[in-house]
């Protein structure tokens, strides 16, 4: 880096260049955000369609209820009487 003091015209040029660079980077960042948003929306739409199809299939073909095992008869304990 050059430590010499810069003239006001050079400082203005540096600020202008920095501002233009920031504008370009901002535009790129916004484009990336928009692309990411579109990708998320597409993925969400696909997953929603899969979920709705599965729910419709489950409603059309409900699973058979599992047979519950019969409860064993409880044997009463004999109380010791003295």
Residue frames as qw, qx, qy, qz and C-alpha x, y, z in Angstrom:
[[0.000, 0.889, 0.458, 0.000, 0.00, 0.00, 0.00],
 [0.376, 0.433, -0.015, 0.819, 1.05, 3.51, -0.68],
 [0.351, -0.607, -0.525, 0.483, 1.04, 5.75, 2.40],
 [0.171, 0.045, 0.137, 0.975, 1.23, 9.00, 0.46],
 [0.284, 0.491, 0.472, -0.675, -1.71, 11.34, 1.00],
 [0.328, 0.398, 0.731, 0.447, -4.14, 11.21, -1.87],
 [0.077, -0.027, -0.128, -0.988, -5.63, 14.20, -3.61],
 [0.495, 0.252, 0.465, -0.690, -9.37, 14.88, -3.25],
 [0.650, 0.393, -0.357, -0.544, -9.91, 13.77, -6.87],
 [0.375, 0.241, -0.895, 0.009, -8.21, 10.43, -6.17],
 [0.182, 0.061, 0.798, -0.571, -10.26, 9.95, -3.00],
 [0.607, 0.322, 0.127, -0.716, -13.45, 10.67, -4.94],
 [0.603, 0.359, -0.622, -0.346, -12.45, 8.12, -7.60],
 [0.161, 0.143, -0.939, 0.268, -11.73, 5.51, -4.91],
 [0.374, 0.186, 0.606, -0.677, -15.11, 6.11, -3.24],
 [0.645, 0.382, -0.161, -0.642, -16.90, 5.94, -6.59],
 [0.479, 0.299, -0.812, -0.148, -15.16, 2.67, -7.48],
 [0.028, -0.019, 0.891, -0.452, -16.03, 1.20, -4.05],
 [0.514, 0.270, 0.350, -0.735, -19.66, 2.25, -4.46],
 [0.654, 0.369, -0.431, -0.501, -19.93, 0.66, -7.91],
 [0.316, 0.220, -0.918, 0.090, -18.34, -2.54, -6.62],
 [0.225, 0.098, 0.761, -0.601, -20.83, -2.68, -3.75],
 [0.622, 0.327, 0.043, -0.711, -23.75, -2.16, -6.15],
 [0.593, 0.327, -0.673, -0.298, -22.58, -5.02, -8.38],
 [0.168, 0.103, -0.929, 0.312, -22.07, -7.32, -5.39],
 [0.395, 0.166, 0.523, -0.737, -25.51, -6.37, -4.07],
 [0.684, 0.326, -0.240, -0.607, -27.15, -7.22, -7.38],
 [0.484, 0.253, -0.836, -0.052, -25.36, -10.59, -7.46],
 [0.050, -0.019, 0.843, -0.535, -26.41, -11.34, -3.89],
 [0.558, 0.236, 0.277, -0.746, -30.04, -10.49, -4.63],
 [0.668, 0.321, -0.513, -0.433, -29.96, -12.76, -7.70],
 [0.307, 0.170, -0.916, 0.193, -28.57, -15.61, -5.59],
 [0.269, 0.096, 0.668, -0.687, -31.27, -15.08, -2.97],
 [0.656, 0.297, -0.038, -0.693, -33.99, -15.07, -5.63],
 [0.591, 0.288, -0.721, -0.219, -32.62, -18.27, -7.20],
 [0.105, 0.081, -0.898, 0.419, -32.47, -19.92, -3.79],
 [0.451, 0.173, 0.428, -0.764, -36.04, -18.86, -3.07],
 [0.696, 0.303, -0.337, -0.557, -37.24, -20.33, -6.36],
 [0.448, 0.226, -0.864, 0.034, -35.45, -23.61, -5.64],
 [0.117, 0.016, 0.788, -0.604, -37.02, -23.80, -2.17],
 [0.589, 0.242, 0.170, -0.752, -40.49, -23.13, -3.57],
 [0.662, 0.294, -0.579, -0.374, -40.08, -25.84, -6.23],
 [0.292, 0.144, -0.908, 0.263, -38.85, -28.36, -3.66],
 [0.294, 0.097, 0.610, -0.729, -41.70, -27.47, -1.30],
 [0.670, 0.265, -0.129, -0.682, -44.25, -27.86, -4.11],
 [0.580, 0.244, -0.762, -0.152, -42.84, -31.29, -5.00],
 [0.125, 0.048, -0.875, 0.465, -42.86, -32.47, -1.39],
 [0.457, 0.150, 0.364, -0.798, -46.40, -31.16, -0.88],
 [0.704, 0.249, -0.388, -0.541, -47.61, -33.06, -3.95],
 [0.461, 0.164, -0.867, 0.098, -45.97, -36.26, -2.67],
 [0.094, 0.023, 0.738, -0.667, -47.52, -35.79, 0.78],
 [0.582, 0.202, 0.128, -0.777, -50.99, -35.13, -0.63],
 [0.669, 0.231, -0.612, -0.353, -50.75, -38.17, -2.92],
 [0.303, 0.089, -0.895, 0.313, -49.73, -40.36, 0.02],
 [0.283, 0.104, 0.561, -0.771, -52.55, -38.99, 2.19],
 [0.673, 0.224, -0.171, -0.684, -55.07, -39.63, -0.60],
 [0.587, 0.193, -0.779, -0.108, -53.79, -43.18, -1.01],
 [0.089, 0.034, -0.834, 0.543, -54.00, -43.75, 2.74],
 [0.483, 0.157, 0.320, -0.800, -57.61, -42.54, 2.76],
 [0.713, 0.254, -0.397, -0.519, -58.52, -44.77, -0.19],
 [0.804, 0.048, -0.591, 0.051, -56.80, -47.83, 1.27],
 [0.436, -0.721, 0.352, -0.406, -56.86, -47.64, 5.05],
 [0.255, 0.350, -0.886, 0.165, -54.58, -50.13, 6.78],
 [0.710, -0.352, -0.569, -0.219, -56.26, -53.13, 8.35],
 [0.442, -0.717, 0.329, -0.427, -56.52, -52.81, 12.11],
 [0.314, 0.327, -0.867, 0.209, -54.23, -55.13, 13.99],
 [0.738, -0.417, -0.483, -0.219, -55.93, -57.84, 15.98],
 [0.251, -0.663, 0.487, -0.510, -55.50, -57.16, 19.66],
 [0.415, 0.067, -0.893, 0.158, -54.38, -60.14, 21.69],
 [0.621, -0.592, -0.391, -0.332, -56.97, -61.35, 24.14],
 [0.187, -0.649, 0.510, -0.532, -56.27, -60.39, 27.69],
 [0.461, 0.009, -0.870, 0.176, -55.38, -63.26, 29.95],
 [0.602, -0.655, -0.343, -0.302, -57.80, -63.98, 32.75],
 [0.013, 0.592, -0.558, 0.581, -56.44, -62.67, 35.99],
 [0.670, -0.266, -0.685, 0.106, -56.24, -65.15, 38.82],
 [0.405, -0.800, 0.066, -0.437, -57.32, -63.76, 42.15],
 [0.325, 0.353, -0.748, 0.459, -54.74, -64.21, 44.86],
 [0.656, -0.516, -0.549, -0.040, -55.88, -66.08, 47.90],
 [0.152, -0.734, 0.318, -0.580, -55.70, -64.01, 51.02],
 [0.482, 0.000, -0.795, 0.368, -54.13, -65.72, 54.02],
 [0.524, -0.625, -0.080, -0.573, -56.66, -65.65, 56.83],
 [0.354, 0.181, -0.789, 0.468, -55.41, -66.36, 60.36]]
